[in-house]
Amino acid sequence: MPDWNNKVALVTGGSTGLGFAIGEALGEQGAGVMLAARHSARLQEAVEQLRQKGYRAVGFAADVTDSEQVASLIAETNREFGKLDILVNNVGRSTRGKALDTSPDEFRDLMELNFLSVVRCTQAAAPHLIESGGHVVNIGSLASKSVSKFLGAYPASKFAVAAYSQQLRYELNPQGVHVLLVCPGPIAREDGGQRYDAETNGLPESAGKPGAGVRLRGIPPERLAAKILRACKARRAELVVPSTARWLFALSQLWPSFGDRVVKGMNS
């Protein structure tokens, strides 16, 4: 019997991309899945896709930057399934810009979405996860560990996710809850297109590409979802994809100026 059979998962940002792929992978292995996202129509389409495959799936429209809506999301998950075994804090977005040109309000907005949503959802879900001995999966980024150019407020928000994940390991691991920080490179998109209009912000055209111009191959979300589930089963602390990026992280810690040169050399 699969390890996820009859488990219950909540995936934020679950209507598209990596979030949907994680929900699909869990559903395939017998888990009940609650998908959360802001846009109801897209969310219901995602839920219907999973149901058509015979998976147990429910959707709940919620803005995870709002504490009351987060509380309602957790309550609805418990009402629908009776428990919670895995929380996937996947919601988030990237930005493009120079740090000095990014306003404090823009930093605040991205911190709300990329970091404080993780805090809200984890605190609300923690009692249920402690009861089940479950998992917290925080989707960070390679930018949680090493910064490249033209990402505006994004690295600061994702570094915070990495720090918070380490704190959660200290607090939740002794209570039987596994915490996994996932640090992936750019996620491949179906349309393969450019996501950001960089040139209007005075940036090179390459900055608009996934990874802000760093030469990295897009990761298929289905492949990353499978890796995440394997990392949960092994109760690993971190998952870095591609794994070779760990060498860059180590260099940046031991020799920051050399790490900077390596990152600059990777920019197209």
Wavefront OBJ file of the C-alpha trace (Angstrom):
o trace
v 0.000 0.000 0.000
v 1.447 3.412 -0.931
v 2.695 5.547 1.952
v 0.269 8.325 0.993
v -2.832 6.129 0.815
v -5.631 7.677 2.897
v -3.425 10.591 3.914
v -4.731 14.143 3.532
v -2.810 16.954 1.859
v -3.394 20.690 1.611
v -1.584 22.414 -1.261
v -1.623 26.204 -1.551
v -1.219 27.673 -5.016
v -2.629 24.350 -6.147
v -4.541 25.277 -9.283
v -1.598 25.354 -11.712
v 2.086 24.548 -12.149
v 4.025 22.852 -9.391
v 1.164 23.047 -6.878
v -1.168 21.180 -9.209
v 1.556 18.633 -10.020
v 2.082 17.927 -6.308
v -1.656 17.538 -5.760
v -1.870 15.192 -8.746
v 1.063 13.091 -7.531
v -0.490 12.763 -4.067
v -3.899 11.928 -5.508
v -2.357 9.234 -7.686
v -0.918 7.628 -4.565
v -4.261 7.564 -2.762
v -4.192 10.775 -0.748
v -7.130 13.115 -0.320
v -6.171 16.519 -1.704
v -7.376 19.999 -0.808
v -6.249 22.493 -3.430
v -6.235 26.162 -2.434
v -5.933 29.158 -4.736
v -7.396 32.638 -5.143
v -9.092 32.235 -8.516
v -12.222 30.086 -8.166
v -12.743 29.233 -11.830
v -9.191 28.007 -12.405
v -9.278 26.171 -9.080
v -12.454 24.283 -9.943
v -10.985 23.283 -13.304
v -7.979 21.826 -11.476
v -10.175 19.945 -9.015
v -12.269 18.533 -11.854
v -9.132 17.321 -13.626
v -8.151 15.338 -10.536
v -11.634 13.963 -10.000
v -11.830 12.761 -13.587
v -8.808 10.596 -12.807
v -10.606 9.128 -9.802
v -8.687 11.070 -7.158
v -10.267 12.486 -3.997
v -9.954 16.226 -4.515
v -11.636 19.358 -3.167
v -10.947 23.029 -3.818
v -11.210 26.031 -1.533
v -10.753 29.587 -2.776
v -8.640 31.531 -0.284
v -6.165 34.389 -0.115
v -3.355 33.108 2.105
v -2.249 36.659 2.912
v -5.456 36.952 4.996
v -5.386 35.233 8.412
v -9.167 34.739 8.583
v -9.239 33.077 5.176
v -6.342 30.827 6.184
v -8.248 29.780 9.319
v -11.291 28.989 7.167
v -9.116 26.980 4.774
v -7.722 24.805 7.564
v -11.172 24.373 9.112
v -12.685 23.354 5.768
v -9.884 20.848 5.158
v -10.542 19.274 8.551
v -14.312 19.307 7.973
v -13.974 17.697 4.554
v -11.375 15.053 5.371
v -11.250 14.854 9.185
v -7.486 15.315 9.456
v -4.381 16.813 7.845
v -1.150 14.941 7.138
v 0.804 17.207 4.797
v 0.827 20.964 4.268
v 2.505 22.177 1.083
v 3.220 25.915 1.231
v 3.592 26.404 -2.488
v 1.922 29.739 -3.219
v 4.252 32.521 -4.334
v 5.534 34.568 -7.234
v 8.782 35.969 -8.533
v 9.595 39.532 -9.583
v 12.045 41.389 -11.780
v 13.886 44.596 -10.958
v 16.920 46.092 -9.301
v 16.970 46.004 -5.516
v 17.566 49.752 -5.228
v 14.651 50.449 -7.570
v 12.258 48.197 -5.638
v 10.121 50.203 -3.235
v 9.544 49.229 0.397
v 5.883 48.633 -0.466
v 6.901 46.173 -3.179
v 9.157 44.379 -0.707
v 6.297 44.259 1.795
v 3.815 42.859 -0.737
v 6.146 40.058 -1.768
v 7.027 39.221 1.831
v 3.295 38.904 2.553
v 2.774 36.431 -0.262
v 6.022 34.468 -0.341
v 6.915 34.379 3.345
v 4.154 35.458 5.716
v 1.666 33.170 3.963
v 3.958 30.298 4.985
v 3.891 31.533 8.582
v 0.095 31.882 8.618
v -0.652 28.512 7.063
v 1.909 26.636 9.149
v 0.743 28.100 12.442
v -2.890 27.341 11.603
v -2.127 23.785 10.486
v 0.455 22.895 13.159
v -1.940 21.391 15.747
v -3.356 19.005 13.128
v 0.093 18.074 11.808
v 1.400 17.421 15.320
v -1.568 15.119 15.905
v -0.918 13.181 12.686
v 2.888 13.262 12.820
v 2.742 14.839 9.391
v 4.799 16.967 7.050
v 5.358 20.657 6.283
v 6.733 21.275 2.792
v 7.917 24.824 2.119
v 8.620 25.653 -1.516
v 11.560 28.010 -1.574
v 13.886 28.603 -4.511
v 17.522 28.485 -5.501
v 17.190 32.169 -4.561
v 16.601 31.003 -0.974
v 20.292 30.199 -0.871
v 22.096 32.272 -3.492
v 21.098 35.526 -5.186
v 21.325 36.419 -8.853
v 20.732 39.768 -10.539
v 17.451 41.445 -11.436
v 15.181 39.583 -9.007
v 13.997 42.612 -7.037
v 12.421 41.647 -3.709
v 12.205 37.939 -4.526
v 15.449 36.648 -2.924
v 14.780 38.426 0.383
v 11.348 36.820 0.589
v 12.711 33.363 -0.213
v 15.728 33.608 2.113
v 13.164 34.202 4.859
v 11.417 30.941 3.947
v 14.731 29.085 4.325
v 15.394 30.587 7.761
v 11.850 29.896 8.949
v 12.077 26.285 7.738
v 15.189 25.739 9.844
v 13.438 27.192 12.885
v 10.460 24.917 12.263
v 12.741 21.886 12.148
v 14.014 22.717 15.629
v 10.486 23.169 16.994
v 8.428 20.600 15.092
v 10.825 17.682 14.516
v 10.855 16.772 18.238
v 7.030 16.650 18.060
v 7.107 14.169 15.197
v 6.481 16.608 12.341
v 8.798 16.496 9.350
v 9.775 19.825 7.731
v 11.134 19.944 4.183
v 12.544 23.003 2.424
v 12.485 22.663 -1.365
v 14.890 24.869 -3.343
v 14.224 24.416 -7.056
v 15.449 26.253 -10.084
v 12.982 27.599 -12.661
v 9.908 25.433 -13.197
v 9.170 24.584 -16.829
v 5.958 26.012 -18.240
v 3.713 24.388 -20.825
v 3.877 27.414 -23.125
v 7.645 27.746 -22.644
v 7.271 31.497 -22.941
v 8.904 34.478 -21.337
v 7.172 35.426 -18.119
v 8.301 38.986 -17.390
v 8.519 42.189 -19.393
v 11.994 43.151 -18.214
v 12.854 45.784 -20.805
v 10.175 48.210 -19.618
v 11.989 48.240 -16.261
v 15.317 49.072 -17.886
v 16.604 45.493 -17.602
v 18.127 43.310 -20.328
v 15.678 41.133 -22.222
v 17.248 37.996 -20.727
v 16.133 39.091 -17.246
v 12.531 38.387 -18.256
v 13.220 34.688 -18.701
v 12.776 32.093 -15.927
v 15.781 32.358 -13.632
v 16.275 36.029 -14.582
v 18.735 35.076 -17.276
v 20.729 32.479 -15.331
v 21.341 29.560 -17.659
v 19.298 26.800 -16.056
v 17.077 24.220 -17.708
v 13.427 24.388 -16.652
v 12.375 21.613 -14.272
v 9.253 19.652 -15.306
v 6.787 20.129 -12.422
v 5.765 16.464 -12.470
v 9.380 15.372 -11.992
v 9.887 17.815 -9.137
v 6.636 16.695 -7.480
v 7.858 13.093 -7.497
v 11.168 14.146 -5.939
v 9.314 16.075 -3.214
v 7.224 13.052 -2.243
v 10.330 10.854 -2.104
v 12.068 13.454 0.074
v 9.079 13.456 2.425
v 9.135 9.679 2.723
v 12.844 9.883 3.579
v 12.098 12.811 5.937
v 14.874 14.881 4.433
v 15.495 18.426 5.664
v 16.173 19.969 2.238
v 15.753 19.186 -1.433
v 17.810 21.217 -3.916
v 17.129 20.817 -7.644
v 19.430 20.703 -9.520
v 21.501 19.080 -6.794
v 24.737 20.507 -8.254
v 23.619 23.944 -7.011
v 24.708 22.827 -3.536
v 28.305 23.421 -4.636
v 27.439 27.022 -5.458
v 25.756 27.471 -2.077
v 28.832 26.105 -0.293
v 31.158 28.353 -2.306
v 29.012 31.400 -1.593
v 29.171 30.719 2.131
v 32.896 30.003 2.273
v 34.034 32.531 -0.344
v 31.291 35.085 -1.151
v 33.218 37.050 -3.776
v 34.038 33.879 -5.715
v 30.411 32.750 -5.454
v 29.353 36.099 -6.925
v 31.689 35.604 -9.874
v 30.293 32.150 -10.524
v 26.702 33.473 -10.572
v 27.668 36.343 -12.881
v 29.264 33.836 -15.252
v 26.023 31.860 -15.409
v 23.971 34.848 -16.590
v 23.139 34.895 -20.278
l 1 2 3 4 5 6 7 8 9 10 11 12 13 14 15 16 17 18 19 20 21 22 23 24 25 26 27 28 29 30 31 32 33 34 35 36 37 38 39 40 41 42 43 44 45 46 47 48 49 50 51 52 53 54 55 56 57 58 59 60 61 62 63 64 65 66 67 68 69 70 71 72 73 74 75 76 77 78 79 80 81 82 83 84 85 86 87 88 89 90 91 92 93 94 95 96 97 98 99 100 101 102 103 104 105 106 107 108 109 110 111 112 113 114 115 116 117 118 119 120 121 122 123 124 125 126 127 128 129 130 131 132 133 134 135 136 137 138 139 140 141 142 143 144 145 146 147 148 149 150 151 152 153 154 155 156 157 158 159 160 161 162 163 164 165 166 167 168 169 170 171 172 173 174 175 176 177 178 179 180 181 182 183 184 185 186 187 188 189 190 191 192 193 194 195 196 197 198 199 200 201 202 203 204 205 206 207 208 209 210 211 212 213 214 215 216 217 218 219 220 221 222 223 224 225 226 227 228 229 230 231 232 233 234 235 236 237 238 239 240 241 242 243 244 245 246 247 248 249 250 251 252 253 254 255 256 257 258 259 260 261 262 263 264 265 266 267 268
